[in-house]
Amino acid sequence: MTELNLALANRLIDALFARAKEMGAKPLAAAVVVLADVAATVVVPRLAFGPLGAMGIHTNKNLAGVITLIALLLIGGSFFARRGLRTRALIIPVLLAGLLFLVLTKSKTSLGLLVLVAATFPALYLAINR
């Protein structure tokens, strides 16, 4: 895949993200970004990996880490908000792919924040659902 094709793919992803955001489907838009990052690392690893870690469709590993962390928070919140088993079953692979991509970015700040959120989530969940 040439850099021109990658630029066109980025435009398509940006358009999809804008459309999903417009519809109010932020978790869906976040899932599109996560899946695009994972697809980029698989399809064009030469362009998706930098010297310090995976970048996916972003310009550097730290930006990729922050965006993936925010996407995982949105998708994870959607997992708990949805009641249907089928919907939750579709969300789990996207969460796992996002977690794998976040680890591949080697973005220490984003990984640390993810651990912090995971450690404090049970207490917050119990406090909210009292």
N, C-alpha and C positions, 0 to 999 in steps of 0.2 A: 504494500500500500504506500503510495507516494504521499509526500507532505501536502500536496493539493487535495488528495482524497481525504486526508485526515482533517484538513481545514473545512472541507465540505461536510464531513461527519460532525465536526464541532458545531457548524451552523445548524444542521438538522437537529442536533441534541438541544441547542439553545432554543430553537423554535418549539420543540416539544415541551421543553421546560416552561417556556413562556405560556404556552397554551394550557398546560396542566395547572399552572399557577393562576391563570385567568379563570379557570373553572373552579378554583378553590380547592383543588386536589393536591395540596402540598405534599402529603406522603407519597402520592403517585409520582409527582415530579421528582421527589427525592429518590424514589426507587429507580426512575429512569436514569438519573445521574449515576447512582451506584452501579447499575447494570452496564452503563456506558463505560465507566472506569474499568470494570472487570473485563468487558469485551476488548477494550483497548489493550489491556495488559496481555490478553491471550492472542489477539489478532496481530498487533504490531508491538511486540515487546521491545524492539529496538528503539521505538519512539516513546513508549509508555514508561520506560524505566530510565531514571537519571542515575548519576554516579552515587547518590546518597540513598535512593529508595524509589519506589513506584510513584509515578506522577499521574498515571491514567490520562485523562483528557485535559489535565490542568498544567500550569506552567512550572510548578515546583512541588516537592513532596509535602511541604508544610501546608500549602494551600489545599492540596488534595486531602490531607489529613483533617483539616478543619471542616471542609465541605462534607467529607464522608462522615465525620462525627455528628454534624448537624443533621445530615440525612438519616443516620442511624437513630438519632433521638426522635425524629419525626416518624420514621417507620416503626420504631419500637412503641411509641405512643399510640400509633394506629393499631398495632397488634393488641394492645390492652383495651382500646376503645371498641374494637369489632367483636361481635358475638358469634358470628358464623364460623363454623369449623373450616369450611372451604376457604374462606378469606384468610383465616389465620394460617392455614396450610400453605397458601401462596406467599404469605409474608415471611415465613421462616427461612426458606432458601435465600431470599433477598437479604435478610439480616445476616445470615451466615456468610454470604458472598461479600457483604459490606465489611464484616469483621475481618475476614481474610485480607481484603484489600487494605484496610486500615493498618493491619500488621505489616503488610508489604511496603507501606509508605515509610515506615520507620519514623513516623512523626511522634517524637516522645511526648510533646505537650498534649496532643490529641489522645494518645494512648493513656496518658496519666489521667486526663479528664474523664475518659471512658471508665477507667477503674474507679474513680471517685463517684461517678454517677451510679455505677453498678453497686458500689458498697453502700451508698446512702439510699438507694431506691426502695428497699424493703421498708425502712423506717418511714419514709415519706408516703409510701402507698398505704401503710397501716394508719398513719395519722390522718390522711385524707378520707379513708373509708371507714372511719369510726362510726 
